[in-house]
Amino acid sequence: MDVFEAITNRRSIRAFTPEEVSKEEIEKLIDAARHAPSAGNMQPWEFIVIRDSRTKRKLSVAALNQRFLEEVPVLIVVCANELRSGRGYGSRGTTLYCLQDTAAAIQNMLLTACALNLGTCWVGAFREDDARKILNIPKGVRPIAIIPVGHSAEKPEMRFKRAVSDFVHYETYSK
């Protein structure tokens, strides 16, 4: 699958089969993530791979009771190491660059998962402090997203996408 197919075919999946996801597949996702661009090549990402059902249950509660997180074979919690970005860029690194960098890494993971015929969803709705406690995440490292990874049990249709002409502005912003 080429990159354009992955971009247009990727969907947010919230229903998964019980089929396992291999360690090799997870490593491919993380390898793709580490190739994302990052400010000053700081690479501020940290990944926590979760297969334990009790931990998944706790995270699903922290994620505002999104119960599908309990039923997926693997969760990957993507974190931003604010301290690493801050060393290179001060407050802009800790408040912006580390978020941009981890977002790029997440997108690489999602597109790679699509190319591997795996389903994923970018879950950003969760109580950060609860996730931090559940996973024993140290200060200075911020959980950014929970990514469920599994084999899709659904085939969602493409949702409405705005026309390019609605949001592209040449030379000046015009509405």
N, CA, C and O of each residue as an XYZ file, in Angstrom:
700
protein
N       0.852     -1.175      0.000
C       0.000      0.000      0.000
C       0.900      1.241      0.000
O       1.816      1.351      0.815
N       0.632      2.162     -0.911
C       1.454      3.369     -0.918
C       0.918      4.374      0.100
O      -0.163      4.196      0.662
N       1.684      5.415      0.321
C       1.343      6.375      1.374
C      -0.004      7.058      1.111
O      -0.748      7.323      2.055
N      -0.322      7.343     -0.133
C      -1.585      8.003     -0.437
C      -2.774      7.098     -0.144
O      -3.815      7.562      0.322
N      -2.618      5.804     -0.420
C      -3.672      4.847     -0.076
C      -3.858      4.778      1.441
O      -4.986      4.766      1.935
N      -2.762      4.733      2.161
C      -2.850      4.676      3.623
C      -3.541      5.922      4.169
O      -4.373      5.829      5.072
N      -3.199      7.079      3.625
C      -3.817      8.325      4.097
C      -5.318      8.317      3.838
O      -6.093      8.698      4.715
N      -5.739      7.896      2.664
C      -7.169      7.940      2.345
C      -7.954      6.750      2.914
O      -9.163      6.862      3.121
N      -7.295      5.623      3.168
C      -7.996      4.438      3.685
C      -8.048      4.357      5.205
O      -8.889      3.641      5.748
N      -7.172      5.072      5.905
C      -7.120      4.981      7.364
C      -8.435      5.469      7.971
O      -8.985      6.494      7.566
N      -8.917      4.720      8.938
C     -10.131      5.088      9.669
C      -9.883      4.880     11.150
O      -8.992      4.122     11.535
N     -10.664      5.546     11.978
C     -10.619      5.304     13.420
C     -11.442      4.066     13.717
O     -12.639      4.016     13.433
N     -10.788      3.070     14.288
C     -11.428      1.781     14.569
C     -11.669      1.667     16.065
O     -10.781      1.925     16.878
N     -12.899      1.273     16.413
C     -13.257      1.123     17.824
C     -13.834     -0.262     18.134
O     -14.327     -0.500     19.236
N     -13.769     -1.164     17.164
C     -14.213     -2.550     17.370
C     -13.145     -3.461     16.783
O     -12.737     -3.305     15.632
N     -12.701     -4.418     17.595
C     -11.564     -5.249     17.229
C     -11.885     -6.723     17.404
O     -12.701     -7.095     18.247
N     -11.236     -7.561     16.598
C     -11.332     -9.010     16.768
C     -10.392     -9.400     17.918
O      -9.545     -8.602     18.317
N     -10.535    -10.605     18.445
C      -9.611    -11.040     19.506
C      -8.240    -11.474     18.992
O      -7.362    -11.804     19.788
N      -8.043    -11.478     17.673
C      -6.762    -11.907     17.104
C      -5.607    -11.071     17.662
O      -5.687     -9.845     17.740
N      -4.557    -11.751     18.037
C      -3.395    -11.078     18.628
C      -2.652    -10.219     17.607
O      -2.747    -10.434     16.399
N      -1.923     -9.259     18.117
C      -1.014     -8.432     17.322
C       0.387     -8.851     17.742
O       0.707     -8.880     18.930
N       1.207     -9.172     16.772
C       2.542     -9.697     17.090
C       3.478     -8.601     17.605
O       3.274     -7.410     17.370
N       4.497     -9.050     18.306
C       5.542     -8.143     18.773
C       6.207     -7.456     17.585
O       6.535     -6.272     17.655
N       6.405     -8.194     16.498
C       7.030     -7.644     15.297
C       6.180     -6.524     14.693
O       6.712     -5.515     14.229
N       4.863     -6.706     14.700
C       3.984     -5.657     14.171
C       4.068     -4.400     15.035
O       4.129     -3.286     14.513
N       4.071     -4.578     16.342
C       4.188     -3.431     17.251
C       5.522     -2.731     17.030
O       5.587     -1.502     17.014
N       6.573     -3.501     16.861
C       7.892     -2.907     16.631
C       7.937     -2.131     15.311
O       8.631     -1.119     15.218
N       7.212     -2.587     14.296
C       7.144     -1.845     13.033
C       6.443     -0.510     13.244
O       6.862      0.507     12.691
N       5.383     -0.507     14.038
C       4.670      0.747     14.311
C       5.577      1.743     15.029
O       5.627      2.922     14.680
N       6.283      1.254     16.026
C       7.156      2.130     16.803
C       8.350      2.577     15.968
O       8.814      3.709     16.105
N       8.848      1.700     15.110
C       9.942      2.088     14.233
C       9.483      3.199     13.288
O      10.225      4.151     13.045
N       8.275      3.083     12.758
C       7.738      4.142     11.890
C       7.604      5.443     12.673
O       7.902      6.518     12.152
N       7.156      5.348     13.921
C       6.996      6.543     14.754
C       8.329      7.245     14.976
O       8.396      8.474     14.936
N       9.375      6.487     15.205
C      10.672      7.101     15.502
C      11.285      7.792     14.302
O      12.239      8.556     14.448
N      10.748      7.533     13.108
C      11.225      8.206     11.908
C      10.492      9.523     11.647
O      10.741     10.176     10.634
N       9.607      9.912     12.533
C       8.891     11.182     12.379
C       9.861     12.350     12.553
O      10.880     12.221     13.232
N       9.545     13.471     11.946
C      10.382     14.647     12.169
C      10.211     15.150     13.603
O       9.160     14.966     14.216
N      11.254     15.781     14.121
C      11.144     16.391     15.447
C      12.032     17.622     15.500
O      13.090     17.671     14.872
N      11.591     18.607     16.254
C      12.341     19.859     16.376
C      13.745     19.565     16.880
O      13.924     18.935     17.923
N      14.734     20.024     16.134
C      16.129     19.829     16.528
C      16.527     18.377     16.683
O      17.526     18.071     17.334
N      15.750     17.471     16.086
C      15.976     16.032     16.206
C      16.011     15.580     17.673
O      16.740     14.654     18.029
N      15.217     16.244     18.514
C      15.189     15.914     19.947
C      14.502     14.570     20.218
O      14.786     13.924     21.227
N      13.597     14.145     19.319
C      12.897     12.862     19.455
C      12.329     12.686     20.870
O      12.753     11.790     21.600
N      11.388     13.525     21.251
C      10.921     13.537     22.639
C       9.876     12.479     22.977
O       9.244     12.560     24.030
N       9.683     11.506     22.121
C       8.625     10.524     22.337
C       9.074      9.390     23.242
O      10.245      9.013     23.288
N       8.094      8.868     23.954
C       8.232      7.667     24.786
C       6.986      6.839     24.495
O       5.901      7.397     24.336
N       7.124      5.528     24.425
C       5.995      4.641     24.106
C       5.855      3.587     25.197
O       6.831      2.943     25.582
N       4.642      3.421     25.687
C       4.353      2.388     26.683
C       3.403      1.394     26.022
O       2.281      1.747     25.659
N       3.856      0.152     25.866
C       3.066     -0.897     25.214
C       2.373     -1.712     26.299
O       3.017     -2.213     27.221
N       1.057     -1.839     26.180
C       0.249     -2.477     27.220
C      -0.552     -3.627     26.631
O      -1.286     -3.462     25.657
N      -0.395     -4.800     27.248
C      -1.191     -5.976     26.888
C      -2.005     -6.493     28.081
O      -2.949     -7.263     27.903
N      -1.645     -6.078     29.273
C      -2.278     -6.550     30.495
C      -3.730     -6.075     30.581
O      -4.004     -4.881     30.463
N      -4.654     -7.008     30.785
C      -6.083     -6.667     30.785
C      -6.473     -5.740     31.931
O      -7.335     -4.878     31.758
N      -5.852     -5.902     33.098
C      -6.178     -5.001     34.220
C      -5.752     -3.573     33.936
O      -6.470     -2.625     34.253
N      -4.589     -3.425     33.341
C      -4.116     -2.079     33.011
C      -4.998     -1.464     31.930
O      -5.324     -0.279     31.999
N      -5.387     -2.254     30.933
C      -6.282     -1.750     29.881
C      -7.617     -1.317     30.488
O      -8.178     -0.295     30.092
N      -8.119     -2.082     31.434
C      -9.383     -1.736     32.086
C      -9.256     -0.393     32.808
O     -10.129      0.467     32.685
N      -8.170     -0.216     33.560
C      -7.959      1.046     34.282
C      -7.847      2.225     33.321
O      -8.396      3.298     33.570
N      -7.133      2.012     32.224
C      -6.996      3.091     31.243
C      -8.315      3.412     30.562
O      -8.577      4.570     30.238
N      -9.151      2.403     30.338
C     -10.451      2.674     29.716
C     -11.316      3.535     30.625
O     -12.075      4.377     30.147
N     -11.205      3.330     31.914
C     -11.927      4.180     32.875
C     -11.347      5.592     32.845
O     -12.092      6.572     32.816
N     -10.024      5.697     32.852
C      -9.372      7.009     32.773
C      -9.714      7.724     31.467
O      -9.704      8.953     31.401
N     -10.016      6.944     30.433
C     -10.372      7.496     29.125
C     -11.878      7.709     29.028
O     -12.496      7.462     27.992
N     -12.446      8.171     30.127
C     -13.864      8.538     30.167
C     -14.775      7.376     29.804
O     -15.784      7.541     29.118
N     -14.389      6.186     30.287
C     -15.158      4.958     30.107
C     -15.312      4.524     28.647
O     -16.368      4.037     28.244
N     -14.266      4.703     27.876
C     -14.255      4.203     26.501
C     -13.907      2.715     26.568
O     -12.740      2.334     26.478
N     -14.918      1.898     26.724
C     -14.760      0.469     27.009
C     -14.080     -0.317     25.899
O     -13.542     -1.393     26.159
N     -14.088      0.180     24.684
C     -13.424     -0.565     23.609
C     -11.924     -0.693     23.861
O     -11.273     -1.567     23.289
N     -11.371      0.170     24.711
C      -9.948      0.081     25.032
C      -9.619     -1.192     25.817
O      -8.472     -1.640     25.819
N     -10.602     -1.764     26.471
C     -10.396     -3.008     27.213
C     -10.339     -4.217     26.291
O      -9.738     -5.235     26.634
N     -10.960     -4.109     25.126
C     -11.167     -5.264     24.262
C     -10.124     -5.413     23.159
O     -10.132     -6.404     22.430
N      -9.244     -4.453     23.034
C      -8.229     -4.479     21.987
C      -7.003     -5.247     22.495
O      -6.703     -5.190     23.687
N      -6.298     -5.956     21.627
C      -5.129     -6.709     22.093
C      -4.015     -5.855     22.695
O      -3.381     -6.256     23.671
N      -3.773     -4.660     22.106
C      -2.640     -3.842     22.538
C      -3.049     -2.376     22.630
O      -3.791     -1.869     21.789
N      -2.558     -1.717     23.652
C      -2.636     -0.255     23.738
C      -1.212      0.274     23.718
O      -0.315     -0.288     24.347
N      -1.022      1.353     22.993
C       0.258      2.056     23.038
C      -0.031      3.460     23.541
O      -0.761      4.224     22.908
N       0.545      3.786     24.677
C       0.408      5.146     25.200
C       1.625      5.921     24.728
O       2.767      5.565     25.019
N       1.352      6.985     23.994
C       2.417      7.827     23.458
C       2.581      9.018     24.394
O       1.624      9.724     24.711
N       3.815      9.218     24.823
C       4.117     10.297     25.761
C       5.123     11.257     25.148
O       5.925     10.888     24.290
N       5.058     12.497     25.611
C       6.010     13.524     25.195
C       6.943     13.816     26.357
O       6.499     14.162     27.452
N       8.217     13.677     26.114
C       9.219     13.987     27.129
C       9.486     15.491     27.057
O      10.322     15.959     26.284
N       8.752     16.228     27.886
C       8.843     17.689     27.885
C      10.241     18.164     28.279
O      10.726     19.176     27.773
N      10.872     17.436     29.171
C      12.207     17.823     29.626
C      13.214     17.774     28.484
O      14.059     18.659     28.352
N      13.119     16.734     27.660
C      14.038     16.589     26.530
C      13.867     17.764     25.556
O      14.853     18.364     25.128
N      12.624     18.088     25.209
C      12.382     19.211     24.301
C      12.755     20.542     24.945
O      13.254     21.447     24.276
N      12.511     20.652     26.237
C      12.825     21.886     26.952
C      14.308     22.179     27.002
O      14.712     23.342     26.985
N      15.132     21.130     27.064
C      16.589     21.332     27.089
C      17.062     22.042     25.823
O      17.996     22.844     25.857
N      16.419     21.742     24.732
C      16.841     22.352     23.469
C      16.142     23.665     23.166
O      16.713     24.538     22.511
N      14.905     23.811     23.639
C      14.105     24.948     23.189
C      13.364     25.692     24.299
O      12.491     26.510     24.009
N      13.689     25.429     25.540
C      13.036     26.144     26.637
C      11.541     25.907     26.677
O      11.065     24.815     26.368
N      10.798     26.945     27.061
C       9.352     26.777     27.254
C       8.618     26.453     25.955
O       7.610     25.747     25.982
N       9.101     26.951     24.827
C       8.451     26.611     23.549
C       8.610     25.114     23.258
O       7.706     24.489     22.703
N       9.747     24.550     23.629
C       9.947     23.113     23.469
C       9.007     22.307     24.337
O       8.443     21.310     23.886
N       8.829     22.735     25.602
C       7.985     21.963     26.525
C       6.492     22.150     26.264
O       5.701     21.251     26.550
N       6.094     23.307     25.723
C       4.662     23.554     25.536
C       4.162     23.331     24.118
O       2.959     23.186     23.899
N       5.083     23.301     23.145
C       4.627     23.165     21.765
C       5.379     22.090     20.983
O       4.758     21.164     20.463
N       6.691     22.196     20.892
C       7.436     21.297     20.008
C       7.270     19.831     20.377
O       7.129     18.985     19.494
N       7.284     19.519     21.664
C       7.143     18.106     22.031
C       5.766     17.569     21.641
O       5.627     16.384     21.335
N       4.744     18.439     21.650
C       3.404     18.015     21.223
C       3.363     17.808     19.707
O       2.802     16.825     19.222
N       3.957     18.738     18.972
C       4.001     18.585     17.516
C       4.776     17.328     17.128
O       4.360     16.571     16.250
N       5.895     17.124     17.790
C       6.745     15.974     17.463
C       6.039     14.651     17.728
O       6.094     13.739     16.903
N       5.372     14.543     18.882
C       4.672     13.289     19.183
C       3.460     13.112     18.274
O       3.106     11.983     17.934
N       2.824     14.205     17.878
C       1.701     14.095     16.938
C       2.179     13.527     15.602
O       1.497     12.697     15.000
N       3.339     13.966     15.142
C       3.895     13.426     13.892
C       4.214     11.938     14.049
O       3.970     11.147     13.138
N       4.756     11.565     15.198
C       5.066     10.154     15.453
C       3.788      9.319     15.468
O       3.755      8.215     14.924
N       2.749      9.846     16.085
C       1.464      9.132     16.136
C       0.915      8.930     14.726
O       0.467      7.835     14.387
N       0.948      9.968     13.912
C       0.436      9.834     12.550
C       1.217      8.771     11.778
O       0.626      7.992     11.030
N       2.534      8.734     11.953
C       3.316      7.676     11.298
C       2.840      6.298     11.748
O       2.722      5.382     10.933
N       2.565      6.151     13.043
C       2.071      4.867     13.561
C       0.734      4.503     12.931
O       0.538      3.363     12.508
N      -0.179      5.453     12.864
C      -1.515      5.182     12.338
C      -1.463      4.773     10.868
O      -2.154      3.845     10.449
N      -0.642      5.470     10.093
C      -0.533      5.136      8.664
C       0.146      3.789      8.454
O      -0.236      3.028      7.566
N       1.144      3.499      9.263
C       1.816      2.201      9.162
C       0.859      1.077      9.553
O       0.841      0.026      8.912
N       0.075      1.289     10.586
C      -0.913      0.288     10.994
C      -1.885      0.010      9.849
O      -2.214     -1.144      9.573
N      -2.337      1.057      9.195
C      -3.248      0.885      8.057
C      -2.578      0.044      6.969
O      -3.199     -0.857      6.404
N      -1.322      0.339      6.681
C      -0.581     -0.417      5.654
C      -0.406     -1.885      6.050
O      -0.297     -2.756      5.187
N      -0.379     -2.156      7.367
C      -0.245     -3.532      7.865
C      -1.605     -4.201      8.092
O      -1.675     -5.300      8.644
N      -2.679     -3.538      7.666
C      -4.048     -4.031      7.875
C      -4.405     -4.177      9.348
O      -5.116     -5.101      9.741
N      -3.905     -3.258     10.148
C      -4.265     -3.193     11.559
C      -5.159     -1.984     11.776
O      -5.034     -0.973     11.085
N      -6.052     -2.096     12.731
C      -6.930     -0.985     13.081
C      -6.372     -0.215     14.263
O      -5.777     -0.792     15.173
N      -6.572      1.091     14.236
C      -6.130      1.968     15.315
C      -7.139      3.095     15.502
O      -8.051      3.281     14.697
N      -6.950      3.823     16.565
C      -7.751      5.010     16.826
C      -6.892      5.941     17.681
O      -6.198      5.481     18.588
N      -6.931      7.210     17.407
C      -6.177      8.198     18.190
C      -7.087      8.645     19.320
O      -8.029      9.405     19.094
N      -6.820      8.187     20.521
C      -7.647      8.540     21.680
C      -6.923      9.617     22.477
O      -5.867      9.379     23.064
N      -7.506     10.785     22.481
C      -6.941     11.895     23.240
C      -7.798     12.274     24.428
O      -7.383     13.071     25.269
N      -8.994     11.707     24.504
C      -9.919     12.015     25.599
C      -9.641     11.082     26.767
O     -10.146      9.961     26.811
N      -8.842     11.548     27.705
C      -8.561     10.786     28.918
C      -8.057     11.738     29.987
O      -7.552     12.823     29.697
N      -8.205     11.308     31.221
C      -7.713     12.103     32.350
C      -6.218     11.836     32.482
O      -5.785     10.754     32.878
N      -5.459     12.852     32.141
C      -4.004     12.739     32.082
C      -3.397     12.296     33.415
O      -2.532     11.421     33.448
N      -3.851     12.900     34.506
C      -3.292     12.551     35.816
C      -3.574     11.101     36.182
O      -2.734     10.437     36.789
N      -4.754     10.609     35.816
C      -5.079      9.205     36.084
C      -4.171      8.277     35.280
O      -3.641      7.301     35.812
N      -3.995      8.589     33.993
C      -3.107      7.761     33.149
C      -1.688      7.788     33.698
O      -1.010      6.760     33.726
N      -1.245      8.941     34.127
C       0.102      9.084     34.690
C       0.284      8.169     35.901
O       1.310      7.502     36.030
N      -0.720      8.139     36.791
C      -0.640      7.297     37.995
C      -0.706      5.809     37.642
O       0.067      5.012     38.175
N      -1.611      5.436     36.761
C      -1.772      4.035     36.370
C      -0.478      3.477     35.800
O      -0.110      2.337     36.080
N       0.213      4.283     34.998
C       1.403      3.820     34.285
C       2.711      4.255     34.939
O       3.796      3.987     34.424
N       2.592      4.928     36.076
C       3.790      5.373     36.807
C       4.694      6.241     35.925
O       5.912      6.064     35.898
N       4.081      7.170     35.214
C       4.812      8.055     34.300
C       5.464      9.165     35.130
O       4.795      9.824     35.926
N       6.757      9.367     34.944
C       7.457     10.371     35.763
C       7.099     11.806     35.379
O       6.598     12.076     34.287
N       7.367     12.695     36.297
C       7.195     14.124     36.051
C       8.074     14.533     34.872
O       9.193     14.043     34.722
N       7.560     15.427     34.046
C       8.312     15.870     32.880
C       8.035     15.046     31.633
O       8.487     15.386     30.540
N       7.290     13.963     31.801
C       6.856     13.141     30.669
C       5.327     13.174     30.687
O       4.703     12.838     31.693
N       4.740     13.579     29.576
C       3.295     13.810     29.517
C       2.613     12.808     28.583
O       2.991     12.700     27.417
N       1.607     12.070     29.085
C       0.852     11.184     28.188
C       0.021     12.030     27.216
O      -0.739     12.904     27.631
N       0.178     11.759     25.936
C      -0.468     12.557     24.887
C      -1.639     11.820     24.254
O      -2.678     12.422     23.982
N      -1.479     10.524     24.020
C      -2.530      9.765     23.339
C      -2.464      8.300     23.730
O      -1.409      7.768     24.077
N      -3.622      7.670     23.660
C      -3.727      6.223     23.829
C      -4.108      5.681     22.448
O      -5.114      6.083     21.864
N      -3.287      4.764     21.941
C      -3.533      4.201     20.612
C      -3.871      2.720     20.756
O      -2.981      1.911     21.021
N      -5.152      2.349     20.584
C      -5.483      0.920     20.545
C      -5.030      0.339     19.204
O      -5.174      0.974     18.160
N      -4.486     -0.866     19.248
C      -3.991     -1.526     18.031
C      -4.532     -2.946     17.997
O      -4.352     -3.715     18.941
N      -5.198     -3.286     16.899
C      -5.724     -4.633     16.742
C      -6.202     -4.856     15.320
O      -5.980     -4.038     14.428
N      -6.858     -5.979     15.139
C      -7.442     -6.299     13.842
C      -8.884     -5.825     13.857
O      -9.653     -6.164     14.757
N      -9.236     -5.051     12.870
C     -10.536     -4.390     12.832
C     -11.691     -5.388     12.718
O     -11.637     -6.350     11.950
N     -12.729     -5.128     13.502
C     -13.967     -5.890     13.395
C     -15.061     -5.033     12.758
O     -16.241     -5.379     12.808
N     -14.655     -3.917     12.162
C     -15.610     -3.017     11.506
C     -14.937     -2.369     10.299
O     -13.712     -2.353     10.188
N     -15.755     -1.842      9.408
C     -15.259     -1.131      8.234
C     -16.028      0.184      8.108
O     -16.978      0.287      7.331
N     -15.609      1.179      8.877
C     -16.337      2.460      8.835
C     -16.212      3.134      7.468
O     -15.179      3.054      6.804
N     -17.282      3.792      7.077
C     -17.270      4.583      5.847
C     -16.467      5.856      6.085
O     -16.274      6.280      7.225
N     -16.005      6.457      4.996
C     -15.312      7.726      5.132
C     -16.319      8.786      5.576
O     -17.429      8.874      5.051
N     -15.908      9.572      6.539
C     -16.760     10.657      7.016
C     -16.564     11.876      6.140
O     -15.624     11.954      5.349
N     -17.455     12.808      6.296
C     -17.417     14.049      5.528
C     -16.067     14.749      5.692
O     -15.569     14.885      6.809
N     -15.498     15.176      4.620
C     -14.269     15.971      4.632
C     -14.563     17.286      3.914
O     -15.155     17.298      2.835
N     -14.150     18.371      4.517
C     -14.351     19.686      3.913
C     -13.621     19.776      2.572
O     -12.603     19.117      2.361
N     -14.147     20.587      1.689
C     -13.499     20.822      0.392
C     -12.214     21.612      0.611
O     -12.165     22.498      1.464
N     -11.191     21.297     -0.148
C      -9.902     21.981     -0.034
C     -10.084     23.495     -0.158
O      -9.434     24.256      0.560
N     -10.952     23.934     -1.053
C     -11.153     25.371     -1.260
C     -11.728     26.067     -0.025
O     -11.674     27.293      0.067
N     -12.275     25.308      0.920
C     -12.821     25.899      2.150
C     -11.743     26.316      3.145
O     -12.010     27.134      4.025
N     -10.520     25.769      3.024
C      -9.523     26.055      4.049
C      -8.132     26.383      3.531
O      -7.211     26.573      4.325
N      -7.962     26.452      2.229
C      -6.657     26.830      1.689
C      -6.712     28.298      1.295
O      -7.637     28.743      0.617
N      -5.711     29.034      1.732
C      -5.634     30.476      1.465
C      -4.290     30.758      0.805
O      -3.247     30.368      1.329
N      -4.307     31.418     -0.313
C      -3.074     31.733     -1.025
C      -2.690     33.173     -0.741
O      -3.467     34.100     -0.969
N      -1.475     33.339     -0.238
C      -0.875     34.634      0.054
C      -1.464     35.305      1.279
O      -0.702     35.747      2.138
N      -2.778     35.408      1.406
C      -3.384     36.023      2.587
C      -4.567     35.167      3.025
O      -5.118     34.381      2.255
N      -4.926     35.347      4.265
C      -6.065     34.609      4.801
C      -7.329     35.322      4.341
O      -7.489     36.522      4.560
N      -8.212     34.586      3.712
C      -9.480     35.183      3.312
C     -10.603     34.208      3.585
O     -10.440     32.997      3.435
N     -11.711     34.726      3.976
C     -12.850     33.876      4.327
C     -14.052     34.309      3.560
O     -15.124     33.722      3.709
